[in-house]
Amino acid sequence: MSSESPFVTVHDAPVFVGRGLLDRAGALVRPRGRVFVITSDALKPRFGERVAASFDDATILTVEEGETHKTLDTANDVVSQLLDHGAKRDSMAVVVGGGMIGDTAGFAASIFLRGIDLVHVPTTLLAQVDSSIGGKLAVNHAKGKNLIGSFYPPRAIISDLDVLDTLPPRERLSGLYEALKGGVIGDPSLFELFERDALDVEEIVRKAIKVKVEIVEDDQREADRRRLLNYGHTIAHGIEAAMHYEGMTHGEAVAWGMIGANLIAVDRGLLARDEAERIRRAILKYEPSPLPSLSVDDVFAATEHDKKNTGTSRVMVFPRRVGDCVVVNDVTADELRAAIAATLRS
């Protein structure tokens, strides 16, 4: 590793946050063997080639981009490319991209020869504040999102804030909603940044990373406190599956999922109506894409495959106030169906 101090560490992996880091990736992380930079065709000339150039000798591999390609077939393609290019057990995969590429190529690295060194270089706000941190990797199944995966901590995470300046508005928005979620579950001061007139994205990134790191350090394999990170995700994953992972970003789906979860929390007496309205105002202030006409049955059916469910119990996360959430293990089908219906009417 470089002598440069990381912003934080998570499961002994340094998390570097700053500007100009793409061109210094090779100085921040020293490989044991050959380096394989895995990115998309679109990101290769923008970011991938710069990261590869920072190492003495790196091979660039590409995958198809987009949620519809977050599949076992794509992960298998990465494994095939690694084999074709002579990757060995001491090789290192440096994954450059957003959440889809990070999850899919990272999952491939975790299963290739039972796992090779992995470095995340997240290029979206969503990936910097959420998916690159914590060692969870997964691809989608036809029956639901992220149902095939592994826990595999990376060797390092390199988040270059410069790349955020190039994001399309909706990609930026997607990450903002995951960061807002972090404020609701663990940091009122982070949430309050979203209530201001002007956004300080760099401060949001740093605070959101700290929230997630604090939670995943306590619970690496999602047995307890880490489940708080799924706030808003039960209904969100149902919406995404019902839309066949097209037409809405993950963060926007989470935004609607948070609103839906809050409806149950209010009905259960866990969350005051004025606090739920405060969260709703903050979410709608940034104008997520409106929900299309969806079937309540389709969205509900997708939630039945939610990874958080145990046995016959539906597990959801509900806020009690901004900065304080709780995991509830006995959500009923009627409660969830009613919340989905109300959310779709929104």
N, C-alpha and C positions, 0 to 999 in steps of 0.2 A: 504494500500500500504506500501511497504518497505520505509525506510528512505533513501535508496540508490538513488542518483540523476539519473534521466533518461537522455539519450543523447539529446532527444528533446521530445516535446509533440505535439500531433495532436488531435484536437477536445477534449482536456482535457485528452486524454489517454497518459500515458507515453510510450515512445519507448526506451527500454533498449538495448544497443548495447555493446557487449564486449565478452570476452572469459570466459568459464566455467559457463555460465548462465543456461544451462539445469538443472544442479543439484541444482540451487538456485531459480528455478521458484516459488516454494512455499513460499519462503521468500520475493520475489519481489511483489507478488500479493496475498493478503489475501482474501480467498473466504467467501461468506456469508453463503453458505450451502454446499451441497455435490459437489465434483469435479468429472467431467467426462473427461478423457483424450481421445481424438478421434484422431486416427492415422491409418496407414495401417499395414497389417500383416508384411510387410518387415521392416517398420520403428519401429515397436513396440519394438523389442529387442535392437535396436541400440539407439533410442532416447526416444520413448514413455515411456518405463519402468523407465528410469532415471527421466523424468519429473514427472511421477506419484509418484515416491519414494520421491520427494521433498515436497509433501503434506502429511498431517497426514493420510489421508485415501482417495484414489482416485480409481475410477473404470475405467478400460481401455476398450474402444470400438474400433472396427476396421471397415474399409471400403475397398472396392476394389480400387486399385490405377490405374491411367492411364486416359487420356483424354476421352476415350470412356465410362468411368464410371462417367463422370461429368454430371449427369442427375438428373431429378426429382426422378427417381426410387431410386438412391443412397441416395439422401436427405431424401426420405421417409423412407429408411432403417435406417438411423441415428435416425430419429424421433421415429421409432418403438423400436429401441434399448434403447433410453432414457426412453421411457414409460415402457418397460419391466424391466428396472433396477430401476424404482421408482424415476426418476428425477422430481423435483418440480420447481416452479418459482424462488426459491432462489438458484437453482443449477448453476454451472459454467461449461461451456464447454471450455476446453483447447485444442486447435486444433494444433496438431504437424505434420507438413508435408510441402510439397511444395504447389504451387499455386492451383493445382487441389483439393487437400484435404482441403486446407484453404478455398477455395471458396465454395466447396460443403458442407462440415461439418459446416462451418460458416453460410451458408445460412440456413441449417437445424436448427442451434441454433437461428437464427433470427426469425424463424417462429414457433418454438416450444413454446407452451403456450404464444404466441405473443412476444417471445423474452426472452432469459436468458443471463446472463453475458457471454461474449465471450473473450477469450484470444488467440491471435495468437502466436505460436512458429514456425516461418518459418524455414525450414531446407534446402532450396535451395537459391542460390544467387538471382534468379528471384523473389522469394517470399519475400526475405528480402528487396530488393530495390524497389519492385513494388506492388505485389498483396496484401501483408498484410497491406499496409498503405492506409488509405483513406476511409475505411468503405464500399467499394463496394463488394457485394457478388453475385454470379450468377452461374447458371448451363446452359448447352447448350441445344439447341433445334435442331431438324433435319434440320431446315431451316437456322440455323446460330449459332454463338458462343455467349454465355453469354446473351441470349435473355430473360431468366427468372431469376429475381434477386431482390435484395433489397439494400437499403442504411442502413447500420447498424454498427455504429462505435464500435470497440472493447473496452474493458475495459483497455487492455494493449497489447503491442507487445514486445516480448522477442526474440531478434536476437542474437544467439550465433555464433560468428565468427568461432569457432572451427569446426562446422559442414561443413563449406565450404571446409575444407581440405580433406574431404572424398568424394566430389562430383565427379562423372564421368565427363570426359572432355566436353561432349556435354551439360550436365546440367549446367556446369559452363559457357559454351559459351552462353547458352540461357539467363542467367542472365546478362552477360556482354553486350549483345545487348540492353537489356532494360535500363541498366545504360548508355550506349552510347547515347541512345535516350534522356535520361535526360540531357545529356550535350548539345545536339543540341537544345533542347527547352528552356534551362534555365541556363546553366553554362558552359561558354567556358573553364574554368579551368578543369572541369570534362572531357570534350571532349578531351582536350590536354593530359590527362593521357593515353588515348588510342593511341596516336601518338608516345608515348615513346617506347623505346626498351624493357623495362621490366614493367610489370603491377604491380601496388600496389593495390591489391584487397581490402585491408582494407580501404584505402583512398577512393577508388571508391565507396565502400558501404556507407561510411559516407556522402560523397558528394551527391550521388544519393538519399539517404534518405532525405537529406535537400532540394533538388530540389522538390521532390514530396510533402513533408510536406508543403513547402511554397505555392505550388499551391493549394493543397486540402484544406488548412486552409481558403483560400479566397473563395472557391467555393465547398461546401460540396456535392451538388447534381448535379454537372455537368451542370450548367446552362450557364456558361460563360468560365472563364479562365481554368477550369479543362479540358476542351475539348482539350487543347494543349497536354495532355498526350496521346491522340490518334494518335499522329504523327506516321505514318507507319502502323497503325492498320487496315485501310480500306482494302487495298490490302492484308495485312497479314491474316485477318480473312477470306477473300475470298479464299486464297490459302489453309488455314487450312480446311475449309469446303469442298473444292473440293477434298482434300486428305483424307476426312473422319476422320480428326484429328489423322492421323497415318503417321509415316515416317519422320516427321519434328517437331522439338521443336517449342514452341511458339516464343521464342526469335529469332530463325533462320527465321521464317516466317516474323517477324517484321523487321528483317534486309533487306529482299527483299522488304518488303512493304515500307521502308524508301527510298530505291533506286527508286522504282516506283513513290512514291509521289514527289520525287525531279525532276523527268522528267517533270511532269506537272508544277512544280514551275518554272523550267527553261523556258519552253515554254511560260508561262505567264509573264515572265520578272521579277518575284519576286526574283529569286535566280540566282546569277552569275554562269556561267558554271564552273569556276575554284573552286568556293566554293562547288558546287555539286560534283565535282570530288574529292575534299578533303574529303568530307563525305564518298563518295563511296570507296576511298582508305582505310579509317579507317575501314569500314565495311568488306571489302574483305580481309584485312590483317589477320583477324581471321578465315577466311575460313568457312563460313556457308555451310551447306549441299547444294549441287546443287539442283535446282528445277527439278522435274521430268517432263515428258511430260504431260502437263495439257491442257484442253480446255479453251480458252479465255472465251467462253460463260459460262462455269461452274463457273469459278472464278468470272466473272462479275455478274452472277445471285446471287451468295452468297452475294455480296456487296450490293445488293438491300435491304437486310434485316438489314443493318448496323444500330445500335441504334442511331448513330449521325444524320442520315438523318431526316429531318423535312419536312413533306408534300411531295412535289415533288422535293425538293432540296437535292442535295448530298453535304454533309459537309465533308471537309477534312482539314488537318493541313499541312501547307507548311512552310519550313524555308525561311527566308530572308537572314540569315547568321547564323553561328554557335552561339547559345545562344539566338536567336531571331526567334520565329515562329509566325505564324498568322493563325487564323481560317478563312477558306473561305467557304461561304455558297452557291455558285452557280456553283459548278463543274458539267460539262455536262457529259452525258453518253459517248459521243464520246471521250472526254478527258480521262476519266477513262478507257474506253476500250482500247484506244491506249497505255496508260501507262501500263496496264496489259499485253498487247501483247509484248511490248518492254521488260518488266521485265521477262516474261517467256522465251524470246529469250536469256536473259543473262545467 
